[in-house]
């Protein structure tokens, strides 16, 4: 496959999934402009490294990995994790009733370590399979399962504490 053909496929894929990418970036930084910057920077990185993708069927995991790493780098660089619950809910639950329990859940997810947060977001908000998450993060599927269960335990504990207080 030529470089030009790869560019066209990647471009079409990014355009087709732009809302998912924005939603994922937003879930990390909680800011519209920062999320857009992350997506834009991820696209630039992807286009610069297009030669490294050998099998076109891996575009999704390849780009998600770039986007996640760019989001994490942004957080580390800017040390910003200010949540805006209304904006979070607008993007994650656009047509559903919002209640206080949802706000507590999003707050609890935001307090998870970045490794756990990434797995929760990919599994439940992006509806990815464990094997896809493992491939994307360069980890073993069993490691991802273990981290997912640990993250869910932490969320349960946090949510229980919020209900009791």
C-alpha positions, -999 to +999 in steps of 0.1 A: +000+000+000+014+034-009+018+063+015-009+082-003-034+054+001-025+051+038-031+089+042-065+086+026-075+056+048-063+073+080-080+106+070-113+088+064-110+068+096-103+099+117-132+119+101-155+090+107-146+086+144-139+123+153-166+125+179-153+094+197-117+108+197-129+142+210-150+125+237-120+104+248-097+134+250-123+154+268-127+126+294-090+132+303-088+170+304-124+181+310-119+212+288-133+217+253-103+236+239-077+213+255-095+182+241-095+197+206-058+205+209-051+169+220-071+155+190-053+179+166-019+170+181-027+133+178-037+137+142-004+154+134+016+127+152-004+100+134+003+116+100+040+120+108+043+084+118+020+069+091+049+048+078+050+028+110+015+013+105+020-019+085-014-034+087-043-011+079-067-031+100-049-018+131-056+018+124-081+020+153-058+007+180-028+026+165-047+059+166-063+053+200-028+046+214-015+079+200-045+098+214-043+082+249-005+089+251-010+125+239-038+129+265-016+115+293+013+136+282-009+167+282-021+160+318+015+154+330+027+186+313-001+208+324-011+191+357-047+201+350-076+178+359-104+203+367-137+186+362-167+203+347-195+179+354-221+195+331-198+193+301-187+157+309-223+147+311-232+165+279-207+144+260-212+110+277-249+110+283-264+133+257-299+119+257-304+106+292-317+119+324-288+130+347-289+124+384-266+130+413-254+094+412-240+100+377-221+130+390-206+110+418-196+082+393-178+107+370-161+123+400-149+089+412-136+080+378-116+112+377-099+103+410-087+069+397-050+066+388-045+073+351-039+036+343-073+025+357-091+056+344-079+047+308-092+012+310-126+022+325-130+049+298-121+025+269-141-004+282-173+014+292-175+047+274-158+035+241-173+000+244-140-017+236-132-053+242-106-064+267-083-078+240-085-046+220-076-025+251-047-049+258-034-046+223-038-008+223-020-004+256+006-030+247-003-051+277-015-087+283-052-093+284-050-108+318-032-076+331-060-055+317-087-077+333-069-074+366-066-037+364-102-034+353-114-054+383-092-033+406-106-001+391-141-013+396-134-022+432-120+012+438-150+028+422-174+007+443-156+017+475-156+054+465-192+053+455-202+036+487-183+062+508-201+090+488-235+074+496-227+070+533-215+105+537 
